[in-house]
Amino acid sequence: MKKIEYKFGLPILDFLDNSFCEEYYRKIFFATILSVKDVKKIFQKINSLKHNKETISNYLKELKKQLDIFFDFEEDGKIEINNSNLVLTKLKSWINTYEEITDNEIKEYIEYYELSHSDTFNILRRRKQEQLSSPQKIKEELDKYVIGQDNAKQVLCFSFYLHAIRIGYIKPIIHSEANLPTDINDQNLPKSNVLLIGPTGSGKSHIINSLCKIFKLPYLRIDCSSLTS
């Protein structure tokens, strides 16, 4: 089965040129006149055309022409600062709907509209928190960096999850689902002390280093081999 590719969180249509899809998807992502609901309607229309490639292609090209007019009229798509809330609302809604969008694509949008550093930090931090809201999601992210060692990864991901809750980096899913207060004290959780044992080259340091990169936490490694030799 062919793997689906995405641009700006939207699936690439295999019968269309990739460069066309990328340019078109970028414009519907950046265009503030199109809400996420509007984009959903576009893809519902595509599905209703029952894979008629020529009809779908003509439909998208016509939409692209309309977007080209919008971007020319709006001085390359940028809007005034007093409408920056519209830009942020579009971005947050898009991230929540199209999870496959990458951090680099989000940064491209942020740079295009010259959003503030605080807005950028908050958006990317919230996205990372949502991505790592459970041990399972943490392991899915870790699997991108570490192959094998599933038992070790499961234990470490759960330990990192508890640690992230203790330091207030993330909140358990039950907080939002049960409407619990966000300032609830989680300091009573057990400390996540872990001892990794294994031969040289088995991936002990690599797993920890990868988890720290995912959480953007500092990583201190002390080599004690000189003390034991």
LOKOLGU-231268 format. One line per 5 residues: number of its first residue (from 1); their letters; for each residue x, y, z of N, C-alpha, C, O. Coordinates in nm, 2 decimals, decimal comma, padded with zeros to 4 digits. Example, Ala and Ser with C-alpha at 12.3 -4.5 7.8 and 13.67 -1.06 7.14 Angstrom:
<nodes>
1 = AS = 01,32 -00,57 00,78 01,23 -00,45 00,78 01,32 -00,33 00,78 01,42 -00,33 00,85 | 01,28 -00,22 00,71 01,37 -00,11 00,71 01,29 00,00 00,79 01,34 00,11 00,80
</nodes>
This chain:
<nodes>
1 = MKKIE = 00,08 -00,12 00,00 00,00 00,00 00,00 00,09 00,12 00,00 00,18 00,14 00,08 | 00,06 00,22 -00,09 00,14 00,34 -00,10 00,12 00,43 00,01 00,01 00,46 00,05 | 00,23 00,48 00,07 00,22 00,57 00,18 00,17 00,71 00,14 00,22 00,76 00,04 | 00,08 00,76 00,22 00,03 00,89 00,18 00,12 01,00 00,22 00,18 01,00 00,34 | 00,15 01,09 00,13 00,24 01,21 00,16 00,15 01,33 00,19 00,04 01,34 00,14
6 = YKFGL = 00,21 01,42 00,27 00,13 01,53 00,31 00,21 01,66 00,29 00,33 01,66 00,30 | 00,14 01,77 00,26 00,20 01,90 00,26 00,11 01,99 00,33 -00,01 02,00 00,30 | 00,16 02,06 00,43 00,08 02,15 00,52 -00,03 02,08 00,58 -00,14 02,13 00,60 | -00,01 01,95 00,61 -00,11 01,87 00,68 -00,22 01,81 00,59 -00,30 01,73 00,63 | -00,21 01,84 00,46 -00,31 01,79 00,36 -00,26 01,68 00,27 -00,14 01,69 00,24
11 = PILDF = -00,34 01,58 00,24 -00,28 01,47 00,16 -00,26 01,51 00,02 -00,34 01,58 -00,05 | -00,14 01,47 -00,03 -00,11 01,49 -00,17 -00,19 01,40 -00,26 -00,20 01,28 -00,24 | -00,25 01,46 -00,36 -00,33 01,38 -00,46 -00,24 01,32 -00,56 -00,17 01,40 -00,64 | -00,23 01,19 -00,57 -00,12 01,13 -00,65 -00,13 01,15 -00,80 -00,04 01,14 -00,87 | -00,25 01,20 -00,85 -00,26 01,22 -00,99 -00,23 01,37 -01,03 -00,24 01,41 -01,14
16 = LDNSF = -00,20 01,45 -00,93 -00,16 01,59 -00,95 -00,01 01,61 -00,93 00,05 01,53 -00,85 | 00,05 01,70 -00,99 00,19 01,73 -00,98 00,22 01,78 -00,84 00,14 01,86 -00,78 | 00,32 01,73 -00,78 00,36 01,76 -00,64 00,38 01,91 -00,62 00,34 01,96 -00,52 | 00,45 01,97 -00,72 00,48 02,11 -00,70 00,35 02,20 -00,71 00,34 02,30 -00,64 | 00,25 02,15 -00,79 00,12 02,22 -00,79 00,05 02,21 -00,66 00,00 02,30 -00,60
21 = CEEYY = 00,05 02,08 -00,60 -00,02 02,06 -00,48 00,05 02,14 -00,36 -00,02 02,20 -00,28 | 00,18 02,14 -00,36 00,25 02,22 -00,26 00,22 02,37 -00,27 00,19 02,43 -00,16 | 00,22 02,42 -00,39 00,19 02,57 -00,40 00,04 02,60 -00,37 00,01 02,69 -00,30 | -00,05 02,51 -00,41 -00,19 02,53 -00,39 -00,22 02,51 -00,24 -00,29 02,59 -00,18 | -00,17 02,41 -00,17 -00,19 02,39 -00,03 -00,13 02,50 00,05 -00,19 02,54 00,15
26 = RKIFF = -00,02 02,55 00,01 00,04 02,66 00,08 -00,05 02,78 00,08 -00,07 02,85 00,18 | -00,11 02,81 -00,03 -00,20 02,92 -00,05 -00,33 02,91 00,03 -00,38 03,00 00,09 | -00,39 02,79 00,03 -00,51 02,77 00,11 -00,48 02,77 00,26 -00,57 02,80 00,34 | -00,36 02,73 00,30 -00,32 02,74 00,44 -00,29 02,88 00,48 -00,34 02,92 00,59 | -00,23 02,96 00,40 -00,19 03,10 00,43 -00,31 03,20 00,41 -00,32 03,30 00,48
31 = ATILS = -00,41 03,17 00,32 -00,51 03,26 00,29 -00,61 03,27 00,41 -00,68 03,17 00,44 | -00,62 03,38 00,47 -00,71 03,40 00,59 -00,85 03,41 00,55 -00,94 03,40 00,64 | -00,88 03,42 00,42 -01,02 03,42 00,38 -01,08 03,28 00,38 -01,21 03,26 00,37 | -01,00 03,18 00,39 -01,04 03,04 00,39 -01,03 02,99 00,53 -00,92 02,98 00,59 | -01,14 02,95 00,59 -01,13 02,88 00,73 -01,11 02,74 00,71 -01,11 02,68 00,60
36 = VKDVK = -01,08 02,67 00,82 -01,07 02,52 00,81 -01,19 02,46 00,76 -01,19 02,36 00,69 | -01,31 02,51 00,80 -01,44 02,46 00,75 -01,44 02,47 00,60 -01,49 02,38 00,53 | -01,40 02,58 00,54 -01,40 02,60 00,40 -01,31 02,49 00,33 -01,34 02,44 00,23 | -01,19 02,47 00,39 -01,10 02,37 00,33 -01,16 02,23 00,34 -01,15 02,15 00,24 | -01,23 02,20 00,45 -01,30 02,07 00,45 -01,40 02,05 00,34 -01,42 01,95 00,28
41 = KIFQK = -01,47 02,16 00,31 -01,58 02,16 00,21 -01,51 02,14 00,07 -01,57 02,07 -00,01 | -01,39 02,19 00,05 -01,32 02,17 -00,07 -01,29 02,02 -00,09 -01,31 01,97 -00,20 | -01,24 01,96 00,01 -01,21 01,82 00,00 -01,33 01,73 00,00 -01,33 01,62 -00,06 | -01,44 01,77 00,06 -01,57 01,70 00,04 -01,61 01,71 -00,10 -01,67 01,61 -00,16 | -01,59 01,82 -00,17 -01,63 01,84 -00,31 -01,54 01,75 -00,39 -01,59 01,69 -00,49
46 = INSLK = -01,41 01,74 -00,36 -01,32 01,65 -00,43 -01,37 01,51 -00,42 -01,37 01,43 -00,52 | -01,41 01,47 -00,30 -01,46 01,33 -00,29 -01,59 01,30 -00,36 -01,61 01,19 -00,41 | -01,67 01,41 -00,37 -01,80 01,39 -00,44 -01,78 01,38 -00,59 -01,87 01,33 -00,66 | -01,66 01,42 -00,64 -01,64 01,41 -00,79 -01,60 01,27 -00,83 -01,57 01,24 -00,94 | -01,59 01,18 -00,73 -01,57 01,03 -00,75 -01,45 01,00 -00,84 -01,45 00,93 -00,93
51 = HNKET = -01,34 01,07 -00,80 -01,20 01,04 -00,85 -01,19 01,07 -01,00 -01,11 01,01 -01,07 | -01,28 01,16 -01,05 -01,27 01,20 -01,19 -01,15 01,30 -01,20 -01,17 01,42 -01,16 | -01,04 01,25 -01,24 -00,91 01,32 -01,22 -00,91 01,46 -01,30 -00,87 01,56 -01,25 | -00,97 01,45 -01,42 -00,97 01,58 -01,50 -01,06 01,68 -01,44 -01,02 01,80 -01,43 | -01,18 01,64 -01,39 -01,27 01,73 -01,32 -01,21 01,79 -01,20 -01,22 01,91 -01,17
56 = ISNYL = -01,15 01,71 -01,12 -01,09 01,75 -00,99 -00,97 01,85 -01,02 -00,96 01,95 -00,95 | -00,89 01,82 -01,12 -00,78 01,90 -01,16 -00,83 02,04 -01,20 -00,77 02,14 -01,16 | -00,93 02,04 -01,28 -00,99 02,17 -01,33 -01,05 02,25 -01,21 -01,04 02,37 -01,21 | -01,11 02,18 -01,12 -01,18 02,24 -01,01 -01,07 02,31 -00,92 -01,09 02,42 -00,88 | -00,96 02,24 -00,89 -00,85 02,30 -00,81 -00,78 02,41 -00,88 -00,74 02,51 -00,81
61 = KELKK = -00,76 02,40 -01,01 -00,69 02,51 -01,08 -00,78 02,64 -01,08 -00,72 02,75 -01,07 | -00,91 02,62 -01,09 -01,00 02,74 -01,08 -00,99 02,80 -00,94 -00,99 02,92 -00,93 | -00,99 02,72 -00,84 -00,98 02,77 -00,70 -00,84 02,84 -00,68 -00,84 02,95 -00,62 | -00,74 02,79 -00,74 -00,61 02,85 -00,73 -00,60 02,98 -00,80 -00,54 03,08 -00,74 | -00,67 03,00 -00,91 -00,68 03,13 -00,97 -00,74 03,23 -00,88 -00,70 03,35 -00,87
66 = QLDIF = -00,85 03,19 -00,81 -00,92 03,28 -00,71 -00,82 03,32 -00,60 -00,82 03,43 -00,55 | -00,75 03,22 -00,55 -00,65 03,25 -00,45 -00,54 03,35 -00,49 -00,49 03,43 -00,42 | -00,50 03,33 -00,62 -00,39 03,42 -00,68 -00,44 03,56 -00,67 -00,37 03,65 -00,64 | -00,57 03,58 -00,71 -00,63 03,72 -00,70 -00,63 03,77 -00,56 -00,60 03,89 -00,54 | -00,66 03,69 -00,46 -00,66 03,73 -00,33 -00,53 03,77 -00,28 -00,51 03,88 -00,22
71 = FDFEE = -00,42 03,69 -00,31 -00,29 03,73 -00,27 -00,24 03,85 -00,33 -00,16 03,93 -00,27 | -00,27 03,87 -00,46 -00,23 03,99 -00,53 -00,30 04,12 -00,47 -00,24 04,22 -00,45 | -00,43 04,10 -00,43 -00,50 04,21 -00,38 -00,46 04,24 -00,24 -00,46 04,36 -00,20 | -00,42 04,14 -00,16 -00,39 04,16 -00,02 -00,24 04,18 00,00 -00,18 04,15 00,11 | -00,17 04,24 -00,10 -00,03 04,26 -00,09 00,05 04,14 -00,05 00,11 04,13 00,06
76 = DGKIE = 00,04 04,04 -00,13 00,11 03,91 -00,11 00,05 03,83 00,01 00,12 03,75 00,07 | -00,08 03,86 00,04 -00,14 03,78 00,14 -00,13 03,83 00,29 -00,19 03,78 00,38 | -00,04 03,93 00,31 -00,02 03,98 00,45 -00,14 04,07 00,49 -00,20 04,14 00,40 | -00,17 04,07 00,61 -00,28 04,15 00,66 -00,23 04,25 00,77 -00,12 04,23 00,82 | -00,31 04,34 00,81 -00,27 04,44 00,91 -00,26 04,38 01,05 -00,33 04,27 01,07
81 = INNSN = -00,18 04,44 01,13 -00,16 04,39 01,27 -00,29 04,38 01,35 -00,31 04,29 01,43 | -00,38 04,47 01,32 -00,51 04,47 01,40 -00,59 04,35 01,36 -00,69 04,32 01,43 | -00,55 04,27 01,26 -00,62 04,15 01,23 -00,54 04,02 01,26 -00,57 03,91 01,21 | -00,44 04,04 01,34 -00,35 03,93 01,37 -00,42 03,82 01,45 -00,38 03,70 01,44 | -00,53 03,85 01,52 -00,61 03,75 01,58 -00,66 03,65 01,48 -00,68 03,53 01,51
86 = LVLTK = -00,70 03,70 01,36 -00,75 03,62 01,26 -00,64 03,52 01,21 -00,67 03,40 01,18 | -00,52 03,57 01,20 -00,41 03,48 01,16 -00,38 03,37 01,26 -00,37 03,26 01,22 | -00,38 03,41 01,39 -00,36 03,31 01,50 -00,47 03,21 01,50 -00,45 03,09 01,52 | -00,60 03,26 01,49 -00,71 03,17 01,50 -00,70 03,06 01,38 -00,73 02,95 01,41 | -00,67 03,11 01,26 -00,66 03,02 01,15 -00,55 02,91 01,18 -00,57 02,79 01,15
91 = LKSWI = -00,43 02,96 01,23 -00,32 02,87 01,26 -00,36 02,76 01,36 -00,33 02,64 01,34 | -00,42 02,81 01,47 -00,45 02,71 01,58 -00,55 02,61 01,53 -00,54 02,49 01,56 | -00,65 02,66 01,46 -00,76 02,57 01,41 -00,70 02,47 01,31 -00,74 02,35 01,31 | -00,60 02,51 01,23 -00,54 02,43 01,13 -00,46 02,32 01,20 -00,47 02,20 01,16 | -00,38 02,36 01,30 -00,30 02,26 01,37 -00,38 02,16 01,44 -00,35 02,04 01,44
96 = NTYEE = -00,49 02,20 01,50 -00,58 02,10 01,57 -00,65 02,01 01,47 -00,68 01,89 01,51 | -00,67 02,05 01,35 -00,74 01,97 01,25 -00,65 01,88 01,16 -00,68 01,76 01,14 | -00,54 01,94 01,12 -00,45 01,87 01,03 -00,32 01,84 01,11 -00,22 01,91 01,10 | -00,32 01,73 01,18 -00,20 01,69 01,27 -00,08 01,66 01,19 00,03 01,67 01,25 | -00,09 01,63 01,06 00,03 01,59 00,99 00,12 01,71 00,95 00,23 01,70 00,90
101 = ITDNE = 00,07 01,83 00,97 00,15 01,95 00,94 00,28 01,95 01,02 00,28 01,91 01,14 | 00,39 01,99 00,96 00,52 01,99 01,03 00,55 02,12 01,10 00,49 02,22 01,07 | 00,64 02,11 01,19 00,69 02,23 01,27 00,74 02,34 01,17 00,72 02,46 01,19 | 00,82 02,29 01,07 00,88 02,38 00,97 00,77 02,46 00,89 00,79 02,57 00,86 | 00,66 02,39 00,86 00,55 02,45 00,78 00,48 02,55 00,87 00,44 02,66 00,82
106 = IKEYI = 00,47 02,52 01,00 00,41 02,62 01,09 00,50 02,74 01,11 00,45 02,85 01,11 | 00,63 02,72 01,11 00,72 02,83 01,12 00,72 02,92 01,00 00,74 03,04 01,01 | 00,70 02,85 00,88 00,69 02,93 00,76 00,57 03,02 00,76 00,58 03,14 00,72 | 00,46 02,98 00,81 00,34 03,06 00,83 00,36 03,17 00,93 00,33 03,29 00,90 | 00,43 03,14 01,04 00,46 03,24 01,14 00,55 03,35 01,09 00,53 03,47 01,12
111 = EYYEL = 00,65 03,31 01,02 00,75 03,41 00,96 00,68 03,49 00,85 00,71 03,61 00,84 | 00,59 03,43 00,78 00,52 03,50 00,67 00,44 03,62 00,72 00,44 03,73 00,67 | 00,37 03,59 00,83 00,29 03,69 00,89 00,35 03,77 01,00 00,29 03,86 01,07 | 00,48 03,74 01,02 00,57 03,81 01,12 00,50 03,82 01,26 00,49 03,92 01,32 | 00,46 03,70 01,30 00,40 03,69 01,44 00,51 03,71 01,54 00,62 03,69 01,52
116 = SHSDT = 00,47 03,75 01,66 00,56 03,78 01,77 00,63 03,65 01,82 00,58 03,54 01,80 | 00,75 03,66 01,88 00,82 03,55 01,93 00,74 03,48 02,04 00,74 03,35 02,05 | 00,66 03,55 02,12 00,58 03,49 02,23 00,47 03,41 02,17 00,44 03,30 02,22 | 00,41 03,46 02,06 00,30 03,38 02,00 00,36 03,25 01,94 00,30 03,14 01,95 | 00,48 03,26 01,87 00,54 03,15 01,81 00,58 03,04 01,92 00,55 02,93 01,90
121 = FNILR = 00,64 03,09 02,03 00,67 02,99 02,14 00,55 02,92 02,19 00,55 02,80 02,21 | 00,45 03,00 02,22 00,33 02,94 02,28 00,26 02,84 02,19 00,21 02,73 02,23 | 00,25 02,87 02,06 00,19 02,78 01,96 00,27 02,65 01,95 00,21 02,54 01,96 | 00,40 02,66 01,93 00,48 02,54 01,92 00,49 02,46 02,05 00,49 02,34 02,04 | 00,49 02,53 02,16 00,49 02,46 02,29 00,36 02,38 02,31 00,36 02,26 02,35
126 = RRKQE = 00,25 02,45 02,28 00,12 02,38 02,30 00,10 02,26 02,20 00,05 02,16 02,24 | 00,16 02,28 02,08 00,15 02,17 01,99 00,23 02,05 02,04 00,19 01,93 02,03 | 00,35 02,07 02,09 00,43 01,97 02,14 00,37 01,90 02,27 00,38 01,78 02,28 | 00,30 01,98 02,35 00,24 01,92 02,47 00,12 01,83 02,42 00,10 01,73 02,48 | 00,05 01,87 02,32 -00,06 01,79 02,27 -00,01 01,66 02,21 -00,07 01,55 02,22
131 = QLSSP = 00,11 01,67 02,14 00,17 01,55 02,08 00,21 01,45 02,18 00,22 01,33 02,16 | 00,25 01,50 02,30 00,31 01,41 02,41 00,22 01,40 02,53 00,27 01,39 02,64 | 00,09 01,40 02,50 00,00 01,40 02,62 -00,03 01,26 02,68 -00,11 01,24 02,77 | 00,04 01,16 02,63 00,02 01,02 02,68 00,15 00,94 02,66 00,23 00,98 02,57 | 00,18 00,84 02,74 00,30 00,76 02,71 00,30 00,70 02,57 00,41 00,68 02,51
136 = QKIKE = 00,18 00,66 02,52 00,18 00,60 02,39 00,22 00,70 02,28 00,29 00,66 02,19 | 00,18 00,83 02,29 00,22 00,93 02,20 00,37 00,96 02,21 00,44 00,98 02,11 | 00,42 00,95 02,33 00,56 00,98 02,35 00,64 00,87 02,28 00,74 00,89 02,21 | 00,60 00,74 02,29 00,67 00,63 02,23 00,66 00,64 02,08 00,75 00,61 02,01 | 00,54 00,68 02,03 00,53 00,70 01,88 00,63 00,80 01,83 00,69 00,78 01,72
141 = ELDKY = 00,66 00,90 01,91 00,75 01,00 01,86 00,89 00,95 01,88 00,98 00,97 01,79 | 00,92 00,87 01,99 01,05 00,81 02,01 01,08 00,71 01,90 01,20 00,69 01,87 | 00,98 00,64 01,85 01,00 00,54 01,75 01,07 00,60 01,62 01,13 00,52 01,54 | 01,05 00,73 01,60 01,11 00,79 01,48 01,26 00,80 01,49 01,33 00,82 01,39 | 01,31 00,79 01,62 01,45 00,81 01,64 01,52 00,68 01,68 01,64 00,67 01,65
146 = VIGQD = 01,45 00,59 01,74 01,51 00,47 01,79 01,44 00,35 01,74 01,32 00,33 01,75 | 01,51 00,25 01,68 01,46 00,13 01,62 01,48 00,02 01,72 01,59 00,00 01,77 | 01,38 -00,06 01,75 01,40 -00,17 01,85 01,39 -00,13 01,99 01,34 -00,01 02,02 | 01,44 -00,21 02,08 01,44 -00,18 02,23 01,30 -00,14 02,28 01,29 -00,04 02,35 | 01,20 -00,21 02,23 01,06 -00,17 02,27 01,03 -00,17 02,42 00,97 -00,08 02,47
151 = NAKQV = 01,08 -00,28 02,49 01,05 -00,28 02,63 01,12 -00,16 02,71 01,05 -00,10 02,79 | 01,24 -00,13 02,67 01,31 -00,02 02,73 01,24 00,11 02,70 01,22 00,20 02,79 | 01,19 00,13 02,58 01,12 00,25 02,53 00,99 00,27 02,61 00,95 00,38 02,64 | 00,92 00,16 02,63 00,79 00,17 02,70 00,81 00,21 02,84 00,73 00,30 02,89 | 00,91 00,16 02,91 00,93 00,20 03,05 00,98 00,34 03,06 00,93 00,42 03,14
156 = LCFSF = 01,07 00,38 02,97 01,13 00,51 02,97 01,02 00,62 02,93 01,02 00,73 02,99 | 00,94 00,59 02,84 00,83 00,68 02,79 00,73 00,71 02,91 00,69 00,82 02,93 | 00,70 00,60 02,98 00,61 00,62 03,10 00,68 00,70 03,20 00,62 00,79 03,27 | 00,81 00,68 03,23 00,88 00,76 03,33 00,89 00,90 03,29 00,87 00,99 03,37 | 00,92 00,93 03,16 00,93 01,07 03,11 00,79 01,13 03,12 00,78 01,25 03,15
161 = YLHAI = 00,68 01,06 03,09 00,55 01,11 03,10 00,52 01,16 03,25 00,47 01,27 03,27 | 00,55 01,07 03,35 00,54 01,11 03,49 00,62 01,23 03,52 00,57 01,32 03,59 | 00,74 01,24 03,47 00,83 01,35 03,50 00,78 01,48 03,44 00,78 01,58 03,50 | 00,72 01,47 03,32 00,67 01,59 03,25 00,55 01,64 03,33 00,53 01,76 03,33 | 00,47 01,55 03,39 00,35 01,59 03,47 00,40 01,66 03,60 00,35 01,76 03,64
166 = RIGYI = 00,50 01,60 03,66 00,56 01,66 03,78 00,61 01,80 03,77 00,59 01,88 03,86 | 00,67 01,82 03,66 00,73 01,96 03,64 00,64 02,05 03,57 00,67 02,17 03,54 | 00,51 02,01 03,54 00,41 02,10 03,49 00,42 02,12 03,34 00,36 02,21 03,28 | 00,50 02,03 03,27 00,52 02,05 03,12 00,39 02,01 03,05 00,35 02,08 02,95 | 00,33 01,90 03,09 00,20 01,86 03,03 00,11 01,83 03,14 00,14 01,81 03,26
171 = KPIIH = -00,02 01,81 03,11 -00,12 01,77 03,20 -00,19 01,65 03,15 -00,21 01,63 03,03 | -00,22 01,55 03,24 -00,29 01,43 03,20 -00,42 01,46 03,12 -00,48 01,56 03,14 | -00,45 01,37 03,03 -00,57 01,39 02,95 -00,70 01,40 03,04 -00,79 01,47 03,00 | -00,70 01,33 03,15 -00,81 01,33 03,24 -00,84 01,47 03,29 -00,96 01,51 03,32 | -00,74 01,56 03,30 -00,76 01,70 03,34 -00,86 01,77 03,25 -00,96 01,83 03,30
176 = SEANL = -00,85 01,76 03,12 -00,94 01,83 03,03 -01,07 01,75 03,02 -01,17 01,82 03,01 | -01,06 01,62 03,01 -01,19 01,54 02,99 -01,28 01,55 03,11 -01,40 01,55 03,10 | -01,22 01,56 03,23 -01,30 01,57 03,36 -01,31 01,71 03,41 -01,37 01,73 03,52 | -01,26 01,81 03,33 -01,27 01,95 03,37 -01,21 01,97 03,51 -01,26 02,05 03,59 | -01,09 01,91 03,53 -01,02 01,93 03,66 -00,95 02,06 03,65 -00,91 02,10 03,55
181 = PTDIN = -00,92 02,12 03,77 -00,84 02,25 03,77 -00,70 02,22 03,72 -00,64 02,12 03,75 | -00,65 02,32 03,64 -00,52 02,30 03,58 -00,41 02,32 03,68 -00,29 02,28 03,66 | -00,44 02,38 03,80 -00,33 02,40 03,90 -00,33 02,29 04,00 -00,27 02,30 04,11 | -00,39 02,17 03,97 -00,39 02,06 04,07 -00,25 02,01 04,09 -00,16 02,01 04,00 | -00,22 01,98 04,22 -00,08 01,94 04,26 -00,05 01,80 04,22 -00,11 01,71 04,27
186 = DQNLP = 00,05 01,78 04,13 00,09 01,65 04,09 00,23 01,61 04,15 00,29 01,52 04,10 | 00,27 01,68 04,25 00,40 01,65 04,31 00,41 01,52 04,39 00,51 01,47 04,42 | 00,29 01,46 04,41 00,28 01,34 04,49 00,31 01,22 04,40 00,32 01,10 04,44 | 00,33 01,24 04,27 00,36 01,13 04,18 00,50 01,08 04,21 00,58 01,15 04,25 | 00,52 00,95 04,19 00,65 00,89 04,22 00,76 00,95 04,13 00,74 00,98 04,01
191 = KSNVL = 00,88 00,97 04,18 00,99 01,02 04,10 01,03 00,91 04,00 01,03 00,79 04,03 | 01,07 00,96 03,88 01,09 00,87 03,77 01,24 00,83 03,76 01,31 00,87 03,67 | 01,29 00,77 03,86 01,43 00,72 03,86 01,44 00,59 03,78 01,37 00,50 03,81 | 01,53 00,58 03,69 01,55 00,46 03,60 01,69 00,43 03,59 01,78 00,51 03,58 | 01,72 00,30 03,61 01,86 00,24 03,59 01,86 00,16 03,46 01,79 00,06 03,45
196 = LIGPT = 01,94 00,21 03,36 01,95 00,13 03,24 02,08 00,05 03,24 02,19 00,10 03,27 | 02,07 -00,08 03,22 02,18 -00,17 03,22 02,19 -00,24 03,08 02,09 -00,29 03,03 | 02,31 -00,24 03,02 02,33 -00,30 02,89 02,47 -00,28 02,84 02,54 -00,19 02,89 | 02,51 -00,36 02,74 02,65 -00,35 02,69 02,66 -00,22 02,61 02,57 -00,15 02,57 | 02,79 -00,19 02,59 02,82 -00,07 02,51 02,76 -00,08 02,37 02,77 -00,19 02,30
201 = GSGKS = 02,70 00,03 02,32 02,64 00,03 02,19 02,50 -00,03 02,18 02,44 -00,04 02,07 | 02,44 -00,06 02,29 02,30 -00,11 02,29 02,20 00,00 02,28 02,08 -00,03 02,26 | 02,24 00,13 02,30 02,15 00,24 02,27 02,10 00,31 02,40 02,00 00,38 02,39 | 02,16 00,28 02,51 02,12 00,35 02,64 02,12 00,50 02,63 02,02 00,56 02,65 | 02,24 00,55 02,59 02,25 00,70 02,59 02,17 00,76 02,47 02,11 00,86 02,49
206 = HIINS = 02,16 00,68 02,36 02,08 00,73 02,25 01,93 00,75 02,28 01,87 00,85 02,24 | 01,88 00,65 02,35 01,74 00,66 02,39 01,71 00,79 02,48 01,62 00,86 02,45 | 01,79 00,80 02,58 01,78 00,92 02,67 01,80 01,05 02,60 01,72 01,14 02,62 | 01,90 01,05 02,52 01,93 01,17 02,44 01,81 01,21 02,35 01,78 01,33 02,33 | 01,75 01,11 02,28 01,64 01,13 02,19 01,52 01,18 02,27 01,45 01,27 02,22
211 = LCKIF = 01,49 01,13 02,39 01,38 01,18 02,47 01,40 01,32 02,51 01,30 01,40 02,51 | 01,52 01,35 02,54 01,55 01,49 02,59 01,53 01,59 02,47 01,48 01,70 02,49 | 01,57 01,54 02,35 01,55 01,63 02,23 01,40 01,65 02,20 01,35 01,76 02,17 | 01,32 01,54 02,22 01,18 01,55 02,20 01,11 01,65 02,29 01,03 01,73 02,25 | 01,15 01,64 02,42 01,10 01,73 02,52 01,17 01,86 02,53 01,13 01,95 02,61
216 = KLPYL = 01,28 01,88 02,46 01,36 02,00 02,46 01,41 02,02 02,61 01,40 02,13 02,66 | 01,46 01,92 02,67 01,52 01,92 02,80 01,67 01,91 02,79 01,72 01,85 02,70 | 01,74 01,97 02,89 01,89 01,96 02,89 01,93 01,81 02,92 01,86 01,74 02,99 | 02,04 01,77 02,86 02,09 01,64 02,88 02,23 01,64 02,92 02,32 01,69 02,85 | 02,26 01,59 03,04 02,40 01,59 03,09 02,45 01,44 03,10 02,39 01,36 03,17
221 = RIDCS = 02,56 01,41 03,03 02,61 01,28 03,03 02,75 01,28 03,09 02,84 01,36 03,05 | 02,77 01,20 03,19 02,90 01,19 03,26 02,96 01,05 03,24 02,90 00,95 03,27 | 03,08 01,05 03,17 03,14 00,93 03,14 03,23 00,88 03,26 03,33 00,95 03,29 | 03,19 00,77 03,32 03,26 00,72 03,44 03,36 00,61 03,41 03,41 00,54 03,50 | 03,38 00,58 03,28 03,46 00,47 03,24 03,61 00,48 03,30 03,67 00,39 03,33
226 = SLTS = 03,65 00,61 03,31 03,79 00,63 03,36 03,80 00,60 03,51 03,91 00,57 03,56 | 03,68 00,60 03,58 03,69 00,57 03,72 03,68 00,42 03,75 03,73 00,38 03,85 | 03,64 00,35 03,65 03,62 00,20 03,67 03,73 00,12 03,60 03,74 00,00 03,62 | 03,81 00,19 03,51 03,91 00,11 03,44 04,04 00,09 03,53 04,14 00,03 03,48
</nodes>
